[in-house]
Amino acid sequence: MPTRREFGATALAGLTAKADRKLEGAFVFEAPGQGVEAGHRLRDHARFAAPARRVRIPAVIVGGGVAGLSAAWHFDRRGFRDFVLLELEQQAGGNARSGENAVSAYPWAAHYLPVPDKRQPLVHELCRELGLLHDDGTWDERWLCHSPQERLFIHGRWQEGIEPLVGLTKADAAQYAHFEERIAGFRLSGAFRIPMEAGLAQNTAAHRALDGVTMGEWMRREGLYSPYLKWFIDYSTRDDYGTRAADISAWAGLHYFAARAPEEKGPLTWPEGNGWIVKRLLAKLGRYVRTGAMVHRIQRQRRGWLVFTGDTVYEADFVVYAAPTHFASWLIDPPPPRWPIDSAPWLTANLTLDRWPANHGVEFCWDNVIYNSPSLGYVIATHQNLNTRQDKTVWTYYWALADGRAADQRRILLGGDWNWWKEKILTDLERAHPDIRRCVSRLDIFRIGHAMPRPVPGAIFHPERIARARHQGSLVYANCDLSALSLFEEAQYRGVSAADYVLRNASSTATR
Ligand SMILES: Cc1cc2nc3c(=O)[nH]c(=O)nc-3n(C[C@H](O)[C@H](O)[C@H](O)COP(=O)(O)OP(=O)(O)OC[C@H]3O[C@@H](n4cnc5c(N)ncnc54)[C@H](O)[C@@H]3O)c2cc1C
């Protein structure tokens, strides 16, 4: 298990402002050659020395997040083993990376997988292979999120569930009912599916028009003005898509609610979040994976591609490009058209607590959200632990920087030093936990400048998104941002379908 040092942490320590308790912490994944620094070298077209080695290989996968690993999973299970997966960071997994300390394993970003419904055969297959889904159709109870699952701090106390219930008027309740009725209709239409591609053919002109307005505008048209409902919808779109309801495409905002069954059991979750799945995929596929192998150029040849890393150039017939699509025009020569979808910046933090803060109201849950907070709250990494409650714990804290222009928010994300962000985080948590500073001994922060696609109006039916998602030629795209929706299932689907295309075309090339 990698230590914090291996993550490239910049060690820092400070005294918290309101208690003389030493609080240690760092920014993680920010060592030279990783994360933001590596991204900026690519963006700025930095010069790279010519690689010493040349390797001929039928296929290269660029990027080892869930999409790239899913492409590798599909190659391997179809018996195709002549490929390499190149990952920039020292640890594969992308947004599904995880860490571990003496108290618990914890996620760095993605932390759960909704229990898939029957219409998601790929996720089912993976879950069966990983032992999450048994032959008799039951799910492994260890990893179905235990009760109590969710709570909301509102009007000075914790209530059960995240949908605000305290202080609702009759008018608010009527608006909740109206919204649910509209969502039920959208669900029945079949236009909103996971993967999203599966529902596109069911989209009528009226559905497509939803991509022309923001969720905020759609709500105004529907007469939905309840402050509680507005907060809940805004929380949901920030939580899954890093984008405010006022800015997100109504199609994407409605997809969040209409694409899944209303009552799902689950979700599936682990102390290290989706890092649990990544670890199991790596146990099987690790032999294909090269970490610390940043691709800095992908150059078209008369036949195939040259893929450049620091020490090796790969001569490949096919490239599965599973790194963020946004970076493609920095890497690929000749560059593809500009990618039209901006990305949302995020910050996550892992807080190690030596003791639990005082609690008032509903007991600690897996997911803990604070009403009207700029953050999305925190998830408790030790929640699935079967021991009676532990003295120490780790909380994973989430913040989508969703206000205004993403570029401005990225400047704020990268401009604040560790002390500044630590104060923002603790001050936010103090709303619900006034004694939090006396409980935390360590606070590590992950800054993700381009964390996920921002599905603003026009993104879903943008011709360039649709063209890039359609595989052609010998370089195919696979990151989940092709769906404009950052979800495990979308990443898996994109990775598998790109690999499948390569397999079909590689065999037709071979038999020609
Ligand atoms: C804070 C946060 C929380 C989330 N929570 C959830 C959740 O709970 N459940 C859920 O389903 N989804 C969640 N998501 C969405 C998550 O993004 C997807 O589920 C999925 O993990 C995305 O996988 P991906 O492979 O498409 O992209 P990424 O994870 O972005 O992977 C891309 C990979 O490409 C690598 N790369 C980039 N450039 C290069 C290069 N030049 N050379 C080589 N490699 C390169 C990157 O290092 C990275 O490993 C969350 C996202 C964020 C940001």
The ligand as an ORCA input file, in Angstrom:
! r2SCAN-3c Opt
* xyz 0 1
  C     -14.202     14.181     -6.346
  C     -14.853     13.150     -7.241
  C     -15.709     12.194     -6.688
  C     -16.291     11.229     -7.503
  N     -17.113     10.298     -6.926
  C     -17.665      9.335     -7.700
  C     -18.420      8.280     -7.104
  O     -18.546      8.201     -5.873
  N     -18.966      7.331     -7.932
  C     -18.811      7.392     -9.297
  O     -19.347      6.529    -10.008
  N     -18.068      8.348     -9.872
  C     -17.480      9.313     -9.106
  N     -16.677     10.261     -9.689
  C     -16.513     10.247    -11.144
  C     -15.224      9.547    -11.629
  O     -14.552     10.552    -12.347
  C     -15.554      8.342    -12.516
  O     -16.304      7.411    -11.777
  C     -14.340      7.599    -13.071
  O     -13.507      7.185    -12.018
  C     -13.589      8.359    -14.156
  O     -12.679      7.483    -14.782
  P     -11.933      7.846    -16.135
  O     -10.965      6.765    -16.383
  O     -12.917      8.162    -17.198
  O     -11.139      9.222    -15.853
  P      -9.966      9.562    -14.840
  O     -10.228      8.978    -13.526
  O      -9.792     11.055    -14.945
  O      -8.679      8.844    -15.458
  C      -7.848      9.410    -16.447
  C      -6.436      8.884    -16.231
  O      -5.597      9.353    -17.283
  C      -4.324      9.667    -16.726
  N      -3.625     10.590    -17.626
  C      -3.901     11.888    -17.878
  N      -3.020     12.377    -18.762
  C      -2.173     11.371    -19.076
  C      -1.040     11.276    -19.936
  N      -0.630     12.318    -20.651
  N      -0.371     10.096    -20.025
  C      -0.796      9.006    -19.311
  N      -1.878      9.054    -18.465
  C      -2.552     10.222    -18.377
  C      -4.699     10.299    -15.386
  O      -3.594     10.345    -14.510
  C      -5.803      9.369    -14.919
  O      -5.309      8.275    -14.187
  C     -16.049     11.221     -8.888
  C     -15.183     12.175     -9.444
  C     -14.577     13.122     -8.629
  C     -13.638     14.133     -9.229
*
